[in-house]
Structure formats: C-alpha cells, structure tokens
Amino acid sequence: MSIDYSEKIPNNVDLAGDRKLQRALESWQPNFLNWWKTMGPAVPTEDVYLRTAVAVGREGWAHFDHVPMDEYRWGVFLAERNSDRRIAFGEQKGEPVWQQVPGEYRADLQRLIVIQGDTEPASVEQQRRLGETAPSLYDLRNLFQVNVEEGRHLWAMVYLLHAYFGRAGREEAEALLHRNSGDLDSPRILGAFNEETPDWLSFFMFTYFTDRDGKYQLGTLKESAFDPLSRTCEFMLKEEAHHMFVGTTGVDRVVARTAELMREYDTEDIAPHGGIPLDVVQKYINFHYSVSLDLFGSERSTNAANYFTAGLKGRWQEERRKDDHVLTEDAAHIDVVRDGEITTDEVSALLALNHDLRREYIADCETGLKRWNRVLDKAGITRRLYLPHVGFNREVGQFADHHVTPKGDLIGADVWEASKDRWLPSEADKTHVRSLMRPVYEPGKIAGWIAPPSKGINDKPVEYEYVRFP
C-alpha cells in the first residue's frame, strides 16, 4: 500500500474520499504544527537525514533523505487490511473483526486510544532539549528520527479519534496537545511520561526500557478486534523498532567506553577521567526499568480481564498461544507480599493479564543485559549489570506499599531512605552525568563518555553529515 504524498496530509486511508474527516484533520494540523514548534526539538537545524514512510507493505516502506524538520511529512498510515481476519480471543473469538466501533465498547476503546496517544507527544516533550548536548551528529539524527516518528504516532491515534469517535473523539484529540509532560496543572496521563529526560544516558535508558513497554502495549492493541486500531498499531510497531535500537546500541556504547576507561586507568572510579562509572549505569537501569514496570498496571486487573473478554486488547502474540484464547477456566500465579514475605497467589488467568504481559517484557529486557555484559566480558571486566527485582522502586501494583531492594529483600521505610542513593541515581550521580553532556556537532567526532557507533545509517559512513545547521 503506497502512501499518497500529493495530499496535504499524507495517507493511505483515502482521506480524499471523506471530505468531512479530511477537513477535520486539516483543522487539527495547524495546532499540531504549533505544538511541534513550541514543544518539539529545541535545536535549530537546516535539514536532517530522516527516514520517511513511503509504503506499508512488504516491499519496503522507508525513504531516506535530508528533510527540513518542520517540513517532515507526518500522516496517517495503516497496515494492509486482511479481509479474512477474525477475532482471535475473548467471548467473540472466531467472529469477523469490526470495521466500526461497537456502541457497548465505545468508551473503553476511546480510553485505550487516548492513553496510547498521550504517550507519543509526551516523549517528544521530555526529549526537547537533548539535542543541545548531543554526543555526535549520528546521535542527534537518531534523536530527531525518534521525535518525528513519535509525532506521527500521535497522528495515528488522532486519526482514529476523529474517524470513529465523533465529537468526543475530536475533543480528546485537542486535549492531546494541551497536556504537557511534567506540567503541574495538566500533566501527561502516565507517570513515566512526566519524568525528566535530562541527559543522554537517560535517553538511551528511556528508549530501551520505556519504548519497549510501548512495543508490548502496541502488540496487545494489534490483536484488537477493532481492525483499524489493529492495523494502525501493526504499522507503528515497524517504526518503534528503531527507537529500541537507539536505546540498545546507545547503552552498548556507553558500557563499551566505560570498560575502555576502566582498563586504561585500572580503576572503577572513572568519573575523574570523563566516563560514567558502572555503578551509575546500574542505578540508571534500576530507575528506568522500575518506572517502566509501573506502566503495565496492577498485577491483578479487572479492566485487563474485561478488555480481553470483550476482544479489545489481546495478549502479546495472541495467536501463537497454545490455549483456548478465552481463559475462563485457566489460572495464573502473580507476585504478592504476605506476612512480610514475597510470595505468589493463584488467580484467574484473566485477572493476571497485566502480569502475563509484564513477564514477556522482562524476558525481552534480559536480552539487553546479556548484550551489555558481553561487552564487559569482551573487555575483561568481571562486573555484571543486572535487572533489579520486580518489586524494587514500584509505585503501582502489589509492591506499591512496600520497599524492596534490588536483590528482592523487603526492608523498612527507614532503611530504604538511608540506602536508596546506593540503588537509584543520586543528585551527585545526575550532576556528574550532566557535566559530561557537551554537544559535539562536527561530522565524525564524538564525545568522550561514549564509544562511536559500529556503523552509520542506511549504509552511510559514521562521519556523514547527518544533520545540517543554518
């Protein structure tokens, strides 16, 4: 399915055939562009070597070229429709998927779309000033690629709100531009999207851990019986993969440079030598992983059960599961704290769907730790990075009212207060990391706290001029 770039709003959903919808989205577009101008990337550029979607089918969907950022062609792109697709789970399993919103599920579907849509502009806002301290043009370009795609993902959700939810949907679409990350009066809906992203180590951790949560949330919505939502999320997942690549390889390169400095100076305390010590990297892992776990919601969730039963939101890779896809007779075990100990409870599998998704996410996160530890092993460093216990630093779910160490020990509030700077980034840690954040805009050059990338973008050399300035 090719994308029509002759239209004011590029799309592959035949906007020209629905003049009312086209006019509504064209009236929303100036507000979006104003939001981008005021809340998008703060670094002025002439143009950036960006990837733009040109088709959504298997034949390839991206085109690379230097593009002025404010002229990037955001639009509405859905994956190809499968006319034989059937609902894969829940009470209506086996029935044809929906092309319109069933009235009884209208409020729930709108809420799911709004929550997903709210995360997209939030991350752009969080990352707005990062370009001012980019460690290389390669990294600056990757930041901007993530930003423009998050902007397009906002368009994806706004299209659904406008096309299928009437006046209420249009009002929600406007509200997506009025909330702002960290705003005291009108913050973003989910806590992780109101946190600061003040430095590039935070950015790499965010794109590894928090964007990975996005992957799993989009994966569950891709299973939805509401076919336009499913097709929207299927295409978004293609773009999301690049965001996680940025995080994975970014932390790779931080760890590689840290190991290099440790060997060069024969010490773990490489802060005086312009590096990020491993214990600080571990603290950043602890923080971003734990905050991202909260995004999965409570381990025991009636809402998740209802969404599944209704066919609104499935499980990760639902059709590969070897069960009845209804789950009314199945059980699962969830983490709980009882009598001062961490143990498990048996509950209905329907109530444990958030726990099930979180388990898939954790297994995926472990792959990054293996990568980063291979970097250390190759450098002859015996220290290892790890994921903290799922109960560590939690504000949502079964562990929200408890204090758990990274190793999984329950402790009192006084011990937590006395010890948390050993496990989470302290003010001194943050100050040191920020002190290293100095922009490097010369092609082929790179900051001293991070290793260079192993290769460039789209077969271009690492020293290519990925970003041009006025």
N, C-alpha and C positions, 0 to 999 in steps of 0.2 A: 504494500500500500504506500504510494508516494504521497508526499506532503505538498500541498499547494502553496508555494511561496509568492504567488501573484496576489494573494489576498492580504488585506490589512492585518488580519490575524491568521498566520499560517495554520493550516489544519488539514486533517484527513477525515473529518466528520461531516463534510458537506454543509458548512455553515451558510454558504450562499443559498442553500435550499430552504433555510429557515430564517427569513428576514427579521422576524421579531427577536429571535435569540441572537442573531448577529448584531443587531442594534444594541441590545442589552449588554453584550460583551464589549462592544466598541465604546459604550459609555463608561464601562468599568476600566477600560485600558488606560485612559489618562490618569486615573487615580493610582493605578499600579505603577505607571512610569514615574509619577511624582514620589511614590513611596520608594522606588528604586533610587531616585536621585537623592532623596534625603536620608534614607536608611541603608542603602546599598554600599558597595565598596567606596572607601573614602579617598583612595589614591587616584589622582587624575591620570588617565592614560590616553594615548592616541589610538592604539588598537592592540588587540590581544589575539594570540594564536589559539582559537577556540574550536571546539567540536560542535557542530550543529546537526541536528537530526534532519535527514533528507527522505527517509523511508523507514517503515517499521517492520518490514518483512525480513525473511531470512537472507535476502540478497545483500544485506548491508544497510545501515541506517544512519551513518555519520559522515560528515564532510568537514575537513579541517582547513581553516584559512584565518588570516588576520582580519579581525572584525572590531570596529568601534564598539565598546561595551554598551553604550546607550542605544546602539542600533541592532543589538542582538535580536534575532527573530524568535521571540517566545511564541508559543502557540499551543494548540490542542491536538494531541496525538494519542490515538487509541490503537492497541494491537489489533491484528486482523481478527475478524469475527468468525467463530466456528458455529455454523448454523445448526449443527447436530449436538451442541453442548447440552448436557443435562446436569441438574443439581446433584452434587456428589456426596451430600451429607445431610443429616437432620431429618425432620419429620417428612419433608417433601422430596427426599432422595429419589432420583430417577425421573423426576418430572422435568419438563423443559425449563431452562433458566429464564429469568424475567428480563424483558427489554424496557419495562416501565416499573415504577416503584409501587408495590402493593400498598394500599392505604393503611393496613394494620401495622406495617413496618416503617412507615414514613419517618416518624420521629427518631427511631433508633438508627436508621440508615443515615439520616441527616447528621445526627450527632457523631457517628463514626467518621463521616467525611469531614466534618468541621474540625474534629480533633486532629486528624491526619493533616488537613490543610494548614492548621495553625502551626505545626512544627516546621513547615517549609520556609516561610519568611523569617521565622524566629532564628534559625541558624544563620541566615544572611546577616541579620541584625547583630547577633553575637560575634560574628567574624568581621564586622565592618571595618575595623581599624587594623586588622592583622597585616594588610599589605604594606603598612608603613614600616614594618620590621621584617619583611620577607628575607630569608637567608639566601635566596638566589632567584633569578628570573624564572627558572624552571618551577620553583615552588610557588612563586607569585602567580604564574599562569595556572597552576593546578588549583590554587585557591579560587581564582576567578571562574574556572570551569565549574567547580563545585557550586559557587554562588549563582551563576546563571542557570544551572540545572535545578537548583532549589527554587529559583524563581519560576521556572517552567512547571515544576511540580505543584506550585501554588496555582498556576493557571489550570492544571489538570483537575484539581479539586473544585476550583471556581466554576469551571465549565459544567461539572456535574450539578453543582448547586443551582446554577442558572437554568440548566436544561431540564431538570427533573423535579425541582422543589419550589417553583413558583416564587411568590413574594417573599416568603420566609427564607428561601434559599438565597435570593438576591440580598436580603438584609444581612445574612450570615457572611456572604461574600464581601460585603463592605466592612463588616466587623473584623475580618481577617487582616485588613490593612490598618485598622485603628488600634488594635492591641500591639504592644511592643515588648520585646524581650527585656525583662528586668524593670519595666515600668511599675511604679508603686501603685498607681491608680488603675491601670489596665494592663496587667502582665499577660504573658502567654499562658495557655491553659495548663501545660505540664511543667513540673518543677525544673527538670533538667534543661529546659529551654529558656529559663530565666537566669541560669548561671552565666558567669563571665567566661569568655574565651580570650584571655588577655595575652597569651603568648603562643608560640608555635608548638611547643610541646603539648599544651592543652588542645590545640587544633588537631594535631595528629591523634591524640587520645580520643577526642570527640569523634573524628571521622572513623576511627577504628571501632570504638565501643558504642557510641550513641547512634551513628549512622547504621551500625549493624543491627541495633534494635529496630531501626526503620526498615531494614531489609526484612526482618521477620514479621513486623506488623503489616507491611505491604504484601508479604507472602500469604498471610491469613486472609487479607481482603481480596487477593487474587482468586481465592477459592469461592468468593461470594456468588450467591445465586442471582444477584443483581448484575447482569452481564456488562453494562457499561462501566461499572466500578471495577469489575474483574479485569476487563481489557485495559483500562486506564493504568491499574497497578502493575499489570504484566509489562507494559512498556516502561513505566517508571523504574522497575527493577533493573532494566538494562543500564539505565543511567546511574542508578545507585551503586552499581558495582565499582565504578570509577572512584566514588567517594571513599569506599572502604579500601581500595588500592592505595589511595593517597595516605590513609592512616597507617595501613600495614607497612608500607615501604618507608614512610616517614619515621616511624618508631625504629624500624630496621636500621636506618641511617644514623639516628641518634645513638642507639646502642653500639653500633659499629665505631662511631667516633669516640664514644666514652671508653670502649675497650682499648682503642688505639692509644688514647691518652693515659689510661691506666698502665699500659705496658711501657709507654715511653718514659713515664715519670716514676714507675714502680710504686704506685700508691693508689688507694681507692679514693682518696681525697683530691679529686681533680678540679674542684671548684676554683682554686687559685690559678689553674692553668687554662681557664676558659672553657671548661667542659661541664656537663651535667652528670653528677655522681649517680651511680646505680641505685643507691637508696632513695634518691629523689625521683628517679624514673619509676621505681616501685611505688612510691607514695602517689604519684600521678595515676598509675594503673589502679591502685586501690580506690582512689576517689572516683575516677570516671567510670570504672566498672560498677561500683556500688550504686552510683547515681543512675546509671543506665538500667540496672536491675529493677529499680523502682518503677520504670516505665512499663513494666509488664503487669503492674497492678497486683492486687492481693492474690495469694496462692489459692484461696478458696473464693470463687466468684460466681454469684448467681447471674450477673449480667453476661459473663462469658458463656455460661451454660445456655442462657436464653438466646443469645446471638447464634450459637451453634445450632440449637434445635430449630430455630427459625430459618436457617440457611443463610444468614447474613455474613458470618465470619467463620471460616473453617480453621483447620489445623495446618501447620506447616507441611507442605507436600501431602495434602489430604488423600489424594487418590493412590498414593503409594502405600498407605497404611493397610495392614493386614487384619482388619476387624470389620464390624458391620457398619461403621460410619454413622451410627445412631447413638451408641454408648449408653443406652438406658440401663443396661444390665452390667456394665463394666465398672471396676473400681480402680482407684489410684492412690498412691501414698504422697502426702505433702509434708513439708517441714513444719514443725511446731515447737514451741517452748512449753514444757510442762514440768512442774515441781523443780524448777531450777536447772533443768537439763534440756538439751536439744534432742528431739526425737521425731517420730513420724506418726501421722494419723492416716487411717484408711478412710477415704471419702469416695463419693460417686465420681467417676471419671469426668462427667460433665462439669462438676464443680471445680475440678482441678485443671481446666484447660489452660489457664494462665501459667500454672506450674509446668505443664507439658511444654508450652512454647518456650518458657524460660530455660528448661532443660536442653532443648535444641540449641538455643542461643549460647549457653555456657559451653557446650561441646564445640561449637564453632569458634568461640573466643579462645579456646585452648590451642587452636592451631596457630594463632599468632604468637602465643607464649613459646611454643615449640620452635617457631622460626627465630624469635629473638634469642632464645637460649642456644640455638645452633650458631648464631653469630658470636656469642660469648665463648662457646666451646671451640670454635674455629680459631679464636684469638688466644686460646689458652687460659681463659678466665674461668675459675671454678664456681663463682657466684651464679645463682639462677634467679630469674624473675618468675613470679607465680601469680595466680588469681587468688584473691582473698576469699575467705568463707562467704557463702551467700548471705549470711546474717550480718556481715560487717557493715556498719555505717548505713543502716537502712531506715527509711522514713515511711515506707509503705509496706503493708503486709504483716505477716506473722512476727517479724523481728522488729517492727517499728518501735515497740515499747521496751526494747532490750538493748543492752550493749554487748557486742560480740567482738572478740579480737580477730585479726586476720587469720589466725590459726584455728578459730572456731571455739574459743573458750568464752563462756559467759562471765561477765565481770560487772561490778557495781558502777554507779554513775561517778563516784569519786575517783575510782581507778581509771575510768575512761577519760575524765577531764585531765588527769595527771599524765596520761600516756598518749593521747590522740595525736600529738605532734610527732610521735615516732612512727605513726602509721599514715597520716594524712599530710599533705603539703602544709608546712608551717609558713608563717609570714616571712621568715628568713629564707626558706626554700623558694618561695614565689619571688621574693626580691632578687635573689641570685639569678633565677631563670630569666626574669625580665631584664636584668642587667646585661645579659648576653644578646638580647634581641636588638640587633642593629641591622639596618637594611643593606643588602648587597644587590645592586642593580646592574652591575657590569656583566655582560654575557660571559659565561664560562667561569665566573668567580663564585665562591660560596663562603658562607660564614664558618667560623672556626669550631663551632659547637656541634656541627652535623657533617656527616660524610656526604660526598657527592652521590647523585643517583647513578645506577649502573648503566642506564641508557636514557636517551631522550624520548620525546613524544612523537609518535607517528613516524618513526624512522629518522627523525631529525637528530642532529648531534646535541649533546648536553649543552654545548656552548652557543646554541642557536638563540637568536634574539626573539624569545617567546613573547615578550611584552615591549611595546614601544611607547615612549613618553612624549608629551607635547614639546 
